[in-house]
Amino acid sequence: MKALILKRYGSLQNVMFEDISKPVIAPDEILVEIHAAGLNPIDYMIPKGIFKPILKFNMPATLGSDLAGVVVEVGSKVTRFKAGDKVFASIFDLGKGSLAEYAAVPEFAAALKPDNLSFAEAASVPMVGLTSWQALVVRAQTRAGHKVFIPAGSGGIGTFAIQLAQRLGATVGTTTSTSNMEWVRTLGADEVVDYKKQNFEDVMQGYDTVLGTVRGDALEKALRILKPKSKIVSLIGPPDGAFASRRGMNLLMRIVFSLLSRRIIRLAKQQDTHYSFLFVQPNGEHLAIIGSMLESGQIRPVIDRIFSFENAKLGLEYLETGRAKGKVVIELKDTTI
């Protein structure tokens, strides 16, 4: 089968197409013929070696995490799926890749594709959907009446997280460029700051949760808009000692990550707030809940651009520019419903 392979760390120049063997599934896995694969920023960061200390790959490695497709084979222990089922999933951090014609997907990571979504639309959801759910619902316990700040509202995470937070009953604040201000309001944002004209920390206040999605000093600035007993859930780091412990890392790595996060944790405590780092986990049960919200129209996928499989590297390069308004998707086959 054809797959987009990372040969060695360095840059996207080390990424190329190759013919590799079709996966052999384990008893608890399903073999999915992939119709579409969603791209995420981590997909262009991995080739650079940025996540080398955290994510372990056996080179050559197939890139990609999000997928939507059709089940063609099920393992002997699989009970939730059968051949012919249309599914979507994230296989992030499972030692597998979705930028290929087929993928072996653990049963626990998959969910049935919402009937009203095309394969391309479904493939755009898993990582941003799971990240938003695990950050806002599981970690921050967002509920009606909360105020949630989700910066970079027009990006892949932002476009989904804004909609989810709004459906949870929260008041949502975000930042975006002038041209996107009214558009992010249509997604559910209540307080929108044009980052080209204002500093969000100067005009926002009284927030319960900040979703960390922007690198640099944005997290420290966000402390100024939080009220006591609030939470920062960061998706971009710095990783903390608790994260290293959950991944079973050695003592040295736990110390390193504790040092990396020491400043933001100290500053958060001074403000009587709590900081934590979130690394998304594949979870078919969470994805099924998200799928029901998509099927009922409570949330809609936002796709900026679709690239053919042959142009997958161009898709990665486009995503890296930071100009995508929503998600970038790679189409392998007919992605209609």
N, C-alpha and C positions, 0 to 999 in steps of 0.2 A: 504494500500500500504506500501511497505518497504521504509524506509528513514534512513539516517544517522543523528542522533540526538545529540545535545549538551544538557546535563542535567543541568550542572552548570559550572560556570567558574572555572578554575584551570589548567587543562592540557588536552592533548588528551586522557588521561585515562577516562575522563568524557564524551567521545564521544562513542556512541554505536548505533547499529541498533535496530529499533523498527518498529512495524506495527502501522501505523496511518491512519486516515481517508483521503480519496482522497479529494483534494481541491474542494471547491464549488466556481465557478467563478462568478465574478461581471459582470455587463452588458458590461463593457469596457475591459474585459479580455478574453484570450484564454486559454484553457486547453491543455497543451502539454504533450504527452507521451514522456518521455526523453529517448533518445538513448545513449547520451554521455554527460558528464559534465567535463568541464575544471577546473583544480585546479589553485589557485593563492596563493601567500604567505599569504595574509590576512586570508585565510581559516584555516591555522594552528595558526595564531596569535589570532584570535577571541576567541578560547577556553581558551586561557591564560588570557583573560580579558584586553589585551593591548588596545583594542578599546572601552572598556566599557563606557568611558565618551562621546564617539562620536556616536557609533552605539547602538541602543536600540533593544533588543531582548526580546520577551516573551518566557520564558523557559517553557518546552523544545523547542528548536529551531532547525529547519532543516538547516544544513550547506550547503555551496556551493552557487555560484553566476552565473557561466557560464553554458549554456546548448545548446544542439541541439536536435531536435526531430520532432515529427509529431503532428500537431494540430488535436485533437479529438473532440473538442467542442468549439464553439464561443459564446460570450455573445451577447445580443440583440442589443448593440450599436456598435459592431465591424463591420468595413467596409472593412478593408484591407486584412483580412485573412478568409479562409474557412476550414472546416474539410478536412484533407488530405494534407494540405500544409506542406512542410518541412521548418522549421524555425530554427533560432539561436537567442540567446538573452543573455543579462546580466540582472539579477534581483538583483544585488548588492544594498544594502541599501533600499530595498523595503519591508523588513520584511518577506521575503520568502527565500526558499532554493532550490538548484538544485540537491543536492545529494539525489534524491528520484525518484520513478518511474513516478511521475506526478508532474507538477507544474502549478500554475495559474500565467500567465504572462500578465501584462498590455499590451494592444495593442501598446502603444507608445514605448515600450522597445524592440519589436521584429522586425526582418527583415527576408525575405525569404533566405533560405540557398543557397549559391552559388551551382549551379548544378555540378560543377567539384570537389567539396569537399565532402569527406565522412563526416558522422556525427561526428566522432572523430576529424577530422581536423577542422570542423566548430566550435565545442565546445571549441577548443583551442584558439579561436580568441577573443571573445567579450570584456573581460576586458582589455587585452593588446592592442587590436585594438582601443577601445574607449579611453583608457588612452593616447595612442600615438597620436591619432587624436586631442583630446581635449587639450593636452599639446602643440603639435607642430603646429597645424593649428589654433585652436581657440585662445589659450592663447598667444603663441609666434609668431603667424603669420609668420611662416617660409616660405620662398620663394627662388627662384633660386638665387644663389650667397651667401646665408647665410652659416655660419659655425656653425654646431651643435655638441655639445659634449654629447654623450650618453654612460656613463660608464657601466661597466658590460655587454659588448656586447653579451655574449653568453647566458644570462639569458632570461627568458620569455619576459619581456618588451624589453630588448635590441635587441633581434632577430627580433622583429616586428618593433620597432621604427627606427632602422637603415634602414630597407627597405623603410619605409614610408618617412623618411627624404631624402633619396637618390632619391626617385621618385618625391619629391617636388623640386628637383634641388639643394639641399644643399650639401655642403662638410661635410662629417661625420667623427668625431673622436670618438674613443672608447678605452676601456681598456679590457684586457682579459689575460688569462694565455698563456704560450708559445705554448701549443699544439693547441690552438684555434685561433691563430693569422691569419693564412691563411684562415680558415673557415669563420671568421667574415668579411674578405675582400670579400668573395664570396657573402655575403649578401648586400654589398654596402658600407662598411667602407673604408674610404680613408686613414685616419691616425690612426694607431693602436699601442698602447703602451702596452708592456708586463709589467703588474703591479708588477711582481716578480723581474724585473730587473731595472725598471725606475719609477720615480715619474712623473705622467702625467703633473703636474704643472710646471715641469722643462723643458719640451720639447714642450709643446703646447702653442699657443698664437693666438690672434686675433679672438676669437670665439664670435658669436652673441647670442647663446643660450646654456644653460646647462640644461640638464634634470637630476634632482636630484633623483638618484635611489640607492645610497649607503649610509649607515648610518655612523656615526662617524664624522670626521672632513673633509670629502670629499667636502662638500659644501663650506666651507671656503677656502679650497685649490683651488677650481674651480674658485673663484673670480680672481685668478692670471692670468687665461687664457682668461678672458673676456675683450672685448674692451668697451669703453664708450657707454652708451645707450643700453646696452645688457640686457638679461633677464635670471634669474634663475627660472625655474619652478620645484618645488620639489614635488615628489610623496611620500616621506617618512617623511616629516615634517622638522622643527617644524611647526605645524598649526599656522596660524596667526589670528589676530583679524577679518580681513575681512571674513575669512572662518567661524568663529563663528557667525558673523552677518548674513551671508547667510543662515546658518542653524537655525537661530532664537534662538540661545542659550541665556541664561540669562546674565546679566551684569557681574556676577562673572566669568563665563567661558570666556567671551570676554576679560576680564582683564587678566585671566590666560594665554590664548593663545597669547595675545599681549606681555606678559612678556616672554613667551617661545621663541617667534620669534624675540624679540627685538634686540638681538645681531647680528643675520645674516642680519636683515633688515638694521641695522646701518652700518654694514660693507659693505653691498651692496651699500648703498647710498654714502658712502665714495669713492667707485669705480665708481660712476655715473651709477650704474646698478639697476635693479628692481628685488625684490624677491617676489614670491607668492607661495602659497601651493595649490595643485590641488587634489581634491577628485573626482574621476571619477563619472560620472552620466550616468545611462542607457539612451540610446537614439537610437531608431530604425532608425531614419533618418541618423544619422552618421554611424550606422552599415550597412545600405544599401549602402552607398557610399563606405565603406570599402569592402563590399561584391562584388561590381562591380570591384574593383581593384584586389581582389582575383580571381574572375572569369576570368578576362582578363590575369591573370598570372603576373601582375605587382608586386604582393606581394605573397609570399607563406607561409603557416603556417609551423612552426618548432616544431615538437613533439619529446621529448626525450624518453618518456616511456608511455605505456598504461597499466593501472591496471584494473582488473575486479571489478565490484561493490562490491563483497564480500571482496575484498582486498583494499577498499577505504582508510582505516586507514593507511595501508602500503604506499599508494600513498602520503598521507599527511606527513608521517614520512620521506619518501624519498625526497619530495620537501623541507622539513625543513633542510636537510643536506646541501643544497646549491650547490649540484653537478649537478643539472639538466641542460642539454644543450638544451634550449628551454622549451617547455611546458610539463606538466604532465596531462594526461587525464584519466578519469574513464569511462569505457565502461559498459553500462547497458544492451544494446541489440545489435543486429547486426548493426554495424556502417558503413557498406558499403553504397555507394551512393544510 
